[in-house]
Amino acid sequence: MTVSAATGAHILVFPFPAQGHMIPLLDLTHHLVTNGLTITILVTPKNLHLLNPLLSANPTIKTLVLPFPAHPGIPSGIENVKDLPADRFRTMICALGGLHQPLLSWFRSHPSPPVAIISDWFLGWTQYLASELGIRRIDFLSSGLLSSSILYSLWLDQFKRNDPNDENEVVSFPNLPGSQNYPWWQLSPLYRAYVKGDPDSEFMRKIFLGNIASWGLISNSLIELERVYVQHRREVLLGHDRVWTIGPLLPKDDDQSGHNQRGGSSSVPADQILSWLDTCEDRKVVYVCFGSQAVLTNNQMEQLALGLEKSGVHFIWSVKEPTKEHVEGQFGAVPPGFEDRVAGRGLVIRGWAPQVSILRHRAVGSFLTHCGWNSVLEAIVAGVVMLAWPMGADQFCNATLLEQLKVAIRVCEGAGAVPDPAYLARVIAESVGDFSRQLVVELSKAAREDTSEGGSSVRDLDSLVANLAALELPH
């Protein structure tokens, strides 16, 4: 994207320490600094290295390194979500609230402090900090507008089940565009914990109310994907037009370093993966990946492997290996002999995969995904149809949105669900066969137009930069 140059207004950027949250906000930071804004990024010590690609490309960016707050629910030395058990996610959100006072002290001692804070939507408590300082806070939404609208509706309207023991009770959202109905178990675990009386959840409620009260909202979404939810956010929930839809925040096609430096270590180098894809036919490869957090049980692994084997298609399977929190021997094992049986048409990657590059390769036709928001955007930009297996958080809402747009088919749902290998094999084969991809290709074209000169995302980014540049410190 290219936008008009700004004055050097000083902005504090505060990402949440999870890969899916950090990457898009760091991409936005690159755009802001290259358009004349002065940027300081807040980070804790063990996450500082994650900024290296951004800092090397933008040496004028300053860093504010603050010690991770001590918290009884977070083991010493852990500062990133990927190192935590899944049930400690909300504990991490609450722990970061301990940075309020150190940040306040930093602002008050700084000779030229920021005029605004841009922070992840899991850091909504920074709205109260901004109010205390008399400056603006802008909510950065790293998820979709539909899923966040449902979450905000839960917190605002205080939904409850009629039967507190019925996990399948359907909850309807009549005030949102479209027909939005979800069984209780698919709603936000953060909100469900609140209903159960989790002691951290009152702080969680303040976080989301802080987001709604914030001066502005930056959405890493695509206007053609969520137009009605953009309008709802402006006209109904927030009541103002300071909603900037600037997505998808992704590297350009010719930026191979941007594609391949966005993750961690891998059992297969990126160039070998792309060379293998070069040998395959156009749109005949299925890519399988469930994000940076989900680790499948061995039973899930076996049935997924059987489905891939029976399908007869070429595939790349990115396997997230278990961590020390998983029961040894029960998670993440590729079935014995599987790789030998699919040799030549299947490539198994243990660890991180260069997902953007894989999806944009001409050989990839479909994507078996958990429907994390970054994965959704990456697939849409690449024009790749999706086979949806939502597992938690916002993924059920994202899968619903994709189904309504007819660019995805749901093949399984739930973190504990086990897919039917026969059904999976058939759908996988169809997804690289005669499956119509016209609608996702149209969305891909819209995404590329929106992020090109004169497109809606560029215009919104231009507006955002202009608004930030016009801010001043309180007198």
C-alpha positions as CSV (number, residue, x, y, z in Angstrom):
1,M,0.0,0.0,0.0
2,T,1.1,3.6,-0.6
3,V,-0.6,6.5,1.2
4,S,0.2,10.2,1.6
5,A,3.0,11.2,3.9
6,A,2.1,12.2,7.4
7,T,3.6,14.5,10.0
8,G,5.7,12.7,12.6
9,A,3.1,12.2,15.3
10,H,4.3,9.8,17.9
11,I,2.2,6.6,18.3
12,L,2.7,3.7,20.8
13,V,2.0,0.3,19.2
14,F,1.2,-2.5,21.7
15,P,0.8,-6.0,20.2
16,F,-0.6,-9.1,22.0
17,P,2.1,-11.8,22.2
18,A,0.5,-14.4,20.0
19,Q,1.7,-15.0,16.4
20,G,-1.7,-14.5,14.8
21,H,-2.1,-11.2,16.7
22,M,1.5,-9.9,16.4
23,I,2.1,-10.4,12.7
24,P,-0.8,-8.2,11.3
25,L,-0.2,-5.4,13.8
26,L,3.5,-5.4,12.9
27,D,2.6,-5.3,9.2
28,L,0.4,-2.2,10.0
29,T,3.3,-0.7,11.9
30,H,5.5,-1.0,8.8
31,H,2.9,1.0,6.8
32,L,2.6,3.7,9.5
33,V,6.3,4.3,9.9
34,T,6.9,4.4,6.1
35,N,4.3,7.1,5.9
36,G,5.9,9.5,8.3
37,L,4.6,8.6,11.8
38,T,7.0,8.2,14.7
39,I,6.5,4.7,16.2
40,T,7.4,3.1,19.6
41,I,6.5,-0.6,20.0
42,L,5.9,-2.0,23.5
43,V,7.3,-5.5,23.9
44,T,8.5,-7.8,26.8
45,P,12.1,-9.0,26.8
46,K,11.6,-12.5,25.4
47,N,9.5,-11.3,22.5
48,L,11.9,-8.6,21.4
49,H,13.5,-10.9,18.8
50,L,10.1,-11.2,17.0
51,L,10.5,-7.6,16.0
52,N,13.8,-8.2,14.2
53,P,12.4,-8.3,10.6
54,L,10.4,-5.1,11.2
55,L,13.2,-3.2,12.9
56,S,15.8,-4.2,10.3
57,A,13.5,-2.7,7.6
58,N,12.5,0.3,9.7
59,P,15.5,1.4,11.8
60,T,13.7,4.5,13.0
61,I,11.2,2.5,15.1
62,K,11.9,2.7,18.8
63,T,11.2,-0.1,21.3
64,L,9.9,0.1,24.8
65,V,10.9,-3.1,26.6
66,L,9.0,-3.6,29.9
67,P,9.4,-6.7,32.1
68,F,6.6,-9.2,31.9
69,P,4.4,-8.7,34.9
70,A,4.5,-11.4,37.6
71,H,1.3,-13.3,37.8
72,P,0.4,-16.4,39.8
73,G,-1.2,-18.1,36.8
74,I,1.8,-17.7,34.4
75,P,5.0,-19.8,35.0
76,S,8.2,-17.8,35.3
77,G,9.9,-17.1,32.0
78,I,6.8,-17.5,29.8
79,E,5.9,-14.4,27.9
80,N,4.2,-15.8,24.7
81,V,0.9,-17.6,24.2
82,K,2.5,-20.4,22.2
83,D,4.4,-21.5,25.3
84,L,1.3,-21.7,27.5
85,P,-1.3,-24.4,27.9
86,A,-4.5,-23.5,26.0
87,D,-6.4,-23.1,29.3
88,R,-4.1,-20.2,30.4
89,F,-4.9,-18.0,27.4
90,R,-7.2,-15.6,29.4
91,T,-4.7,-15.6,32.2
92,M,-2.1,-14.2,29.8
93,I,-4.6,-11.5,28.8
94,C,-5.1,-10.6,32.4
95,A,-1.4,-10.7,33.3
96,L,-0.6,-8.1,30.7
97,G,-2.9,-5.7,32.6
98,G,0.0,-5.5,35.1
99,L,1.7,-3.2,32.6
100,H,-0.7,-0.4,33.3
101,Q,1.3,1.3,36.0
102,P,4.8,0.9,34.3
103,L,3.3,2.3,31.1
104,L,1.7,5.2,33.0
105,S,5.1,6.1,34.5
106,W,6.8,5.8,31.2
107,F,4.4,8.2,29.5
108,R,4.6,10.8,32.3
109,S,8.4,10.8,32.3
110,H,8.8,10.8,28.5
111,P,9.9,14.2,27.0
112,S,7.7,13.7,23.9
113,P,5.2,10.9,24.7
114,P,2.9,9.4,22.2
115,V,-0.4,11.1,21.3
116,A,-2.2,7.8,20.8
117,I,-2.0,4.1,21.6
118,I,-2.8,1.4,19.0
119,S,-3.2,-1.9,20.8
120,D,-4.6,-5.3,20.2
121,W,-8.3,-5.9,21.1
122,F,-7.2,-8.3,23.9
123,L,-5.5,-5.2,25.5
124,G,-8.7,-3.2,25.8
125,W,-7.6,-2.0,29.3
126,T,-5.3,0.4,27.5
127,Q,-8.4,2.5,26.8
128,Y,-8.6,3.3,30.5
129,L,-4.9,4.2,30.5
130,A,-5.4,6.5,27.5
131,S,-8.3,8.2,29.2
132,E,-6.1,8.7,32.3
133,L,-3.5,10.3,30.1
134,G,-6.0,12.3,28.0
135,I,-4.9,10.7,24.7
136,R,-6.6,8.5,22.1
137,R,-6.6,4.8,22.0
138,I,-7.4,2.8,18.8
139,D,-8.5,-0.8,19.0
140,F,-6.7,-3.1,16.5
141,L,-8.9,-6.0,15.6
142,S,-6.8,-9.0,14.5
143,S,-10.0,-11.1,14.0
144,G,-13.0,-10.6,11.8
145,L,-15.8,-8.1,12.3
146,L,-18.6,-10.8,12.4
147,S,-16.9,-12.8,15.2
148,S,-16.0,-9.7,17.2
149,S,-19.6,-8.3,16.8
150,I,-20.9,-11.5,18.3
151,L,-18.4,-11.4,21.2
152,Y,-19.3,-7.7,21.9
153,S,-23.0,-8.6,21.8
154,L,-22.3,-11.3,24.5
155,W,-20.6,-8.9,26.8
156,L,-23.1,-6.0,26.3
157,D,-26.3,-8.0,26.5
158,Q,-25.1,-10.6,29.1
159,F,-26.5,-13.7,27.3
160,K,-27.3,-16.7,29.5
161,R,-28.5,-20.2,28.7
162,N,-32.1,-21.2,29.6
163,D,-30.6,-24.6,30.7
164,P,-27.1,-24.0,32.3
165,N,-26.2,-27.7,31.6
166,D,-27.1,-27.7,27.9
167,E,-23.9,-27.1,25.8
168,N,-25.9,-27.4,22.6
169,E,-28.5,-24.8,23.4
170,V,-28.7,-22.4,20.4
171,V,-28.1,-18.7,21.0
172,S,-29.5,-16.2,18.5
173,F,-28.2,-12.7,17.7
174,P,-31.2,-10.9,16.2
175,N,-29.6,-7.5,16.3
176,L,-26.7,-8.5,14.0
177,P,-27.0,-8.6,10.2
178,G,-27.9,-12.0,8.7
179,S,-29.1,-15.1,10.5
180,Q,-26.6,-15.7,13.3
181,N,-27.2,-18.7,15.5
182,Y,-24.6,-20.7,17.4
183,P,-24.7,-23.5,19.9
184,W,-23.5,-22.4,23.3
185,W,-20.3,-24.5,23.1
186,Q,-19.2,-22.6,20.0
187,L,-19.4,-19.2,21.6
188,S,-16.3,-17.4,23.0
189,P,-14.6,-19.4,25.8
190,L,-13.7,-16.1,27.4
191,Y,-17.4,-15.2,27.8
192,R,-18.4,-18.8,28.8
193,A,-15.8,-18.6,31.6
194,Y,-17.3,-15.3,32.7
195,V,-20.8,-16.9,33.0
196,K,-19.3,-19.7,35.1
197,G,-17.9,-17.2,37.5
198,D,-14.2,-17.3,36.5
199,P,-12.4,-14.9,38.9
200,D,-10.5,-13.2,36.0
201,S,-13.6,-12.6,33.9
202,E,-14.7,-9.3,35.3
203,F,-11.4,-7.9,34.1
204,M,-12.1,-9.5,30.7
205,R,-15.5,-7.7,30.6
206,K,-13.7,-4.4,31.2
207,I,-11.3,-5.2,28.4
208,F,-14.2,-5.6,25.8
209,L,-16.1,-2.6,27.1
210,G,-12.9,-0.6,26.8
211,N,-12.7,-1.7,23.2
212,I,-16.2,-0.4,22.5
213,A,-15.4,2.9,24.2
214,S,-12.1,3.4,22.2
215,W,-11.7,6.4,19.9
216,G,-11.3,4.3,16.8
217,L,-11.1,0.8,15.4
218,I,-8.7,-0.6,12.8
219,S,-9.9,-3.8,11.2
220,N,-7.7,-6.3,9.4
221,S,-10.5,-7.3,7.2
222,L,-11.7,-6.9,3.6
223,I,-14.7,-4.7,2.8
224,E,-16.0,-7.1,0.2
225,L,-15.9,-9.9,2.8
226,E,-17.6,-8.1,5.7
227,R,-19.3,-5.0,4.4
228,V,-22.5,-5.4,6.4
229,Y,-20.5,-5.9,9.6
230,V,-18.5,-2.8,8.9
231,Q,-21.7,-0.8,8.6
232,H,-23.1,-2.4,11.7
233,R,-20.0,-1.5,13.7
234,R,-20.1,2.2,12.5
235,E,-23.8,2.8,12.7
236,V,-25.0,0.6,15.6
237,L,-22.3,-0.5,18.0
238,L,-19.9,2.5,17.9
239,G,-22.0,5.3,16.5
240,H,-19.1,6.9,14.7
241,D,-17.2,6.5,11.4
242,R,-13.7,6.1,12.8
243,V,-13.6,2.5,11.6
244,W,-10.8,1.8,9.2
245,T,-10.9,-1.4,7.2
246,I,-7.4,-1.8,5.9
247,G,-6.9,-5.5,5.3
248,P,-5.7,-7.8,4.2
249,L,-2.4,-7.0,5.9
250,L,-0.1,-9.3,4.0
251,P,3.2,-9.2,2.1
252,K,3.1,-8.5,-1.6
253,D,3.5,-11.3,-4.2
254,D,7.1,-10.3,-5.0
255,D,8.2,-10.0,-1.3
256,Q,9.5,-13.5,-0.8
257,S,11.3,-12.5,2.4
258,G,8.1,-11.2,3.8
259,H,6.4,-14.5,3.1
260,N,9.1,-16.7,4.5
261,Q,10.3,-14.9,7.6
262,R,7.0,-14.9,9.4
263,G,7.3,-18.0,11.5
264,G,9.7,-20.4,13.2
265,S,11.8,-23.4,12.6
266,S,10.7,-26.2,10.2
267,S,11.8,-29.7,9.2
268,V,11.7,-28.8,5.5
269,P,13.3,-25.6,4.2
270,A,11.0,-23.1,2.4
271,D,12.8,-23.4,-0.9
272,Q,12.5,-27.2,-0.9
273,I,8.7,-26.9,-0.3
274,L,8.3,-24.5,-3.2
275,S,10.5,-26.7,-5.4
276,W,8.3,-29.7,-4.6
277,L,5.2,-27.6,-5.5
278,D,6.8,-26.6,-8.8
279,T,6.6,-30.3,-9.9
280,C,2.8,-30.4,-9.3
281,E,-0.1,-29.6,-11.6
282,D,-2.0,-26.4,-11.3
283,R,-4.6,-26.3,-8.5
284,K,-4.2,-30.0,-7.7
285,V,-2.5,-29.8,-4.3
286,V,-4.3,-29.6,-0.9
287,Y,-2.6,-27.7,1.9
288,V,-3.4,-28.9,5.4
289,C,-2.6,-26.7,8.4
290,F,-4.4,-25.8,11.6
291,G,-2.5,-22.8,12.7
292,S,0.2,-22.2,15.3
293,Q,-1.7,-23.4,18.4
294,A,-3.8,-26.6,17.6
295,V,-2.1,-30.0,18.3
296,L,-4.2,-32.9,17.1
297,T,-4.7,-36.1,19.2
298,N,-3.2,-39.2,17.8
299,N,-6.7,-40.5,16.9
300,Q,-7.4,-37.3,14.9
301,M,-4.0,-37.6,13.2
302,E,-4.8,-41.2,12.2
303,Q,-8.2,-40.4,10.7
304,L,-6.9,-37.3,8.9
305,A,-4.0,-39.3,7.5
306,L,-6.3,-42.0,6.3
307,G,-8.5,-39.4,4.6
308,L,-5.5,-37.9,2.8
309,E,-4.3,-41.4,1.8
310,K,-7.7,-42.5,0.5
311,S,-8.2,-39.2,-1.4
312,G,-5.3,-40.0,-3.9
313,V,-4.5,-36.3,-4.1
314,H,-1.2,-34.4,-3.8
315,F,-0.9,-32.6,-0.4
316,I,1.2,-30.7,2.0
317,W,0.5,-31.3,5.7
318,S,2.0,-28.9,8.2
319,V,2.0,-30.8,11.6
320,K,2.1,-28.9,14.8
321,E,4.1,-31.0,17.2
322,P,3.2,-31.4,20.9
323,T,4.8,-29.3,23.6
324,K,5.6,-30.3,27.2
325,E,2.1,-29.5,28.3
326,H,0.6,-32.3,26.2
327,V,0.4,-35.9,27.5
328,E,3.4,-37.7,26.1
329,G,2.6,-40.2,23.4
330,Q,-1.0,-39.1,22.9
331,F,-0.7,-36.0,20.6
332,G,0.7,-35.1,17.2
333,A,2.1,-38.4,16.0
334,V,2.1,-39.0,12.2
335,P,1.0,-42.7,11.8
336,P,3.8,-45.1,11.3
337,G,4.4,-45.9,7.6
338,F,2.1,-43.1,6.4
339,E,4.9,-41.0,4.8
340,D,6.3,-44.0,3.0
341,R,2.8,-44.9,1.6
342,V,2.2,-41.4,0.2
343,A,5.8,-40.8,-0.9
344,G,5.9,-38.7,-4.0
345,R,2.4,-37.1,-3.6
346,G,2.5,-36.1,0.0
347,L,4.9,-33.8,1.9
348,V,4.7,-33.7,5.7
349,I,6.2,-30.6,7.4
350,R,6.9,-30.7,11.1
351,G,7.0,-27.2,12.6
352,W,6.4,-24.0,10.8
353,A,5.4,-23.8,7.1
354,P,5.7,-20.7,4.8
355,Q,1.9,-20.6,4.5
356,V,1.6,-17.4,2.4
357,S,4.0,-18.7,-0.2
358,I,2.4,-22.1,-0.3
359,L,-1.2,-20.8,-0.7
360,R,-0.1,-18.4,-3.5
361,H,1.6,-21.1,-5.5
362,R,-0.2,-22.0,-8.7
363,A,-0.2,-25.7,-7.7
364,V,-2.4,-25.3,-4.5
365,G,-6.1,-25.7,-5.1
366,S,-7.6,-26.0,-1.6
367,F,-6.8,-25.5,2.0
368,L,-8.0,-27.7,4.9
369,T,-7.9,-25.1,7.7
370,H,-9.1,-24.3,11.3
371,C,-10.4,-21.0,9.9
372,G,-8.1,-18.7,12.0
373,W,-8.6,-15.2,10.7
374,N,-5.1,-14.8,9.2
375,S,-5.4,-18.1,7.4
376,V,-8.8,-17.0,6.0
377,L,-7.4,-13.8,4.6
378,E,-4.3,-15.6,3.2
379,A,-6.5,-18.1,1.4
380,I,-8.8,-15.5,0.0
381,V,-6.0,-13.4,-1.4
382,A,-4.6,-16.5,-3.0
383,G,-7.9,-17.5,-4.4
384,V,-7.9,-20.9,-2.7
385,V,-11.1,-22.7,-1.6
386,M,-11.3,-23.8,2.0
387,L,-12.3,-27.0,3.7
388,A,-13.3,-25.8,7.2
389,W,-12.5,-27.5,10.5
390,P,-13.1,-24.8,13.1
391,M,-11.8,-25.7,16.5
392,G,-12.4,-22.8,18.9
393,A,-12.4,-19.1,19.6
394,D,-13.6,-17.1,16.5
395,Q,-13.2,-19.9,14.1
396,F,-16.8,-21.1,14.1
397,C,-18.0,-17.6,13.2
398,N,-15.4,-17.4,10.5
399,A,-16.4,-20.7,9.1
400,T,-20.1,-19.6,9.0
401,L,-19.1,-16.4,7.2
402,L,-17.2,-18.4,4.6
403,E,-20.0,-20.9,4.1
404,Q,-22.5,-18.0,3.6
405,L,-20.2,-16.6,0.9
406,K,-19.9,-20.1,-0.6
407,V,-16.1,-20.2,-0.6
408,A,-15.8,-23.0,2.0
409,I,-17.2,-26.4,3.0
410,R,-17.3,-27.5,6.6
411,V,-15.8,-30.9,7.0
412,C,-15.5,-31.2,10.8
413,E,-16.0,-29.0,13.8
414,G,-14.6,-28.9,17.3
415,A,-11.2,-29.3,18.9
416,G,-12.1,-32.8,20.0
417,A,-13.9,-33.9,16.9
418,V,-12.6,-36.8,14.8
419,P,-13.2,-36.6,11.1
420,D,-14.8,-39.3,9.0
421,P,-12.0,-40.4,6.7
422,A,-14.2,-41.6,3.9
423,Y,-16.1,-38.3,3.8
424,L,-12.9,-36.4,4.2
425,A,-11.3,-38.3,1.3
426,R,-14.2,-37.5,-1.0
427,V,-14.4,-33.8,-0.2
428,I,-10.6,-33.4,-0.5
429,A,-10.6,-35.1,-3.9
430,E,-13.5,-32.9,-5.1
431,S,-11.9,-29.7,-3.8
432,V,-9.1,-30.1,-6.4
433,G,-11.3,-31.6,-9.1
434,D,-14.4,-29.9,-10.5
435,F,-15.0,-27.7,-7.5
436,S,-16.2,-24.2,-8.5
437,R,-13.7,-21.6,-7.3
438,Q,-15.3,-18.6,-9.2
439,L,-16.5,-16.9,-6.0
440,V,-13.2,-17.1,-4.1
441,V,-11.4,-15.9,-7.2
442,E,-13.7,-12.9,-7.3
443,L,-13.0,-12.2,-3.6
444,S,-9.3,-12.6,-4.4
445,K,-9.6,-10.0,-7.1
446,A,-11.4,-7.6,-4.8
447,A,-8.8,-8.0,-2.1
448,R,-6.0,-7.2,-4.6
449,E,-7.9,-4.2,-5.9
450,D,-8.6,-2.9,-2.4
451,T,-4.9,-3.1,-1.5
452,S,-3.8,-1.4,-4.7
453,E,-3.5,2.3,-5.5
454,G,-7.0,3.9,-5.1
455,G,-8.5,0.8,-3.4
456,S,-10.7,1.0,-0.4
457,S,-8.1,-0.4,2.0
458,V,-5.6,2.1,0.8
459,R,-8.1,4.9,1.2
460,D,-8.9,3.8,4.7
461,L,-5.2,3.6,5.6
462,D,-4.7,7.1,4.1
463,S,-7.5,8.3,6.4
464,L,-6.1,6.5,9.4
465,V,-2.6,8.1,8.9
466,A,-4.2,11.6,8.4
467,N,-6.3,11.2,11.6
468,L,-3.3,10.1,13.6
469,A,-1.1,12.8,12.2
470,A,-3.6,15.4,13.3
471,L,-3.6,14.3,17.0
472,E,-1.9,16.4,19.6
473,L,-1.0,16.0,23.3
474,P,-3.4,17.4,25.8
475,H,-2.6,20.9,27.1
